Amino acid sequence: VVKFANECKYERPWGRYPGVRSEQLHKLNFKLYNYITNFVIGNYFNEAKWTFDCNMQFQKIKPFHKDKEHWANKGFIHLDGSSVLAGLVYLNKNPDPDSGTSFFKVKEGKIHSFDYDTKFELCRGELHPDKAVEDLKELYDNHEKTIEVKNQYNRLIFYDGSNLHTQTNYWMPNDEERLTLVFFISKIEVNGK
């Protein structure tokens, strides 16, 4: 799968998320797409018949700063919009374990609020990483980490898209890009319902 992922063509998005993504996996390798989606959904509905809408792509993310601990290398805490299930497979063979995924809750008396223009500008390369620090500190100050999943090769995680989460850190050893297979399932119908 890693070899296949590295052979794919990647495009930079308009700035909604960091890094680059491949074309939709169902267009590149329907057999792999079908295997993963059926495995994930089958964990919830093992004997039922289901239909679903799923976006699945490989994603590569370069760190925003060479210093692992720089604030710009922390992810932006967010929700996955209309996804009822979202997830990813970690595909770096020797990752930094701290480049996994963290989940959060809003601290008591605080709100989940963030100027996403900062994120979009940083993701598009229009903002120097040092300029994002204050906004990121404020975002993290309003949230409490509840769970951290470490990056481990071939680990699959999936979660309700309404859970606040982020990449724990974009930094990887040896100037490697963080390679994942991400998926977002926006609709699941079970037995026609």
Residue, then its C-alpha position, 0 to 999 in steps of 0.5 A: v500500500v505504501k508503494f502504491a501511495n508513493e506512486c500516486k499523483y498529489e495535489r495541493p488543496w485550496g487550503r482547508y487542510p495541510g499537505v497534499r492529497s491524492e485522487q479519490l481511492h475508489k478511482l485509483n484502486f477500487k478493490l483496496y477502497n472496497y476492502i477498507t470501507n467494508f472492514v470499517i463499516g462491518n465493525y459496526f454492522n456485521e451482518a447487515k447490508w449497507t450503503f455509504d458515501c465515502n471520500m478516501q485519499f492518501q495524504k502527505i503532510k510536511p512539517f511547518h517548521k524544522d523544530k518539532e516543538h514549534w507551535a505551527n507543527k501542532g494540528f488545528i483542533h477541528l471537527d470533520g464536518s458532515s462525517v458520521l465516521a472518519g479515520l485514517v491509516y498511518l503509513n510511515k514505516n518508522p514514524d515519530p510516535d508523536s505524529g499521531t492523532s489527539f482528541f479533545k473536549v472544550k474546557e469548562g467555561k470556554i468555547h470551540s472558536f478559532d480564526y480558521d483564516t490562520k489555518f487556511e493561510l498557513c496551509r496555503g503557504e501564505l503565512h509564516p509559521d511564527k505568525a500562527v503561534e498566538d492563534l494556536k496557543e489560544l485554540y489549545d488554551n480552550h481545549e483539554k486533550t482527552i486521548e492521544v493515539k500514537n502513530q504506528y505503521n499500519r494502525l487504523i483508527f476511526y471515530d465519530g466525525s463530531n469529535l474534536h481532534t487533530q494531528t498531534n504533530y506534523w513533524m517526522p524524522n529524516d525530513e519525511e512527510r506524514l503519510t496517511l490514508v484518510f477517509f470520511i464517511s458522510k452517510i451510512e444506510v443499513n438495511g435500506k434505512 
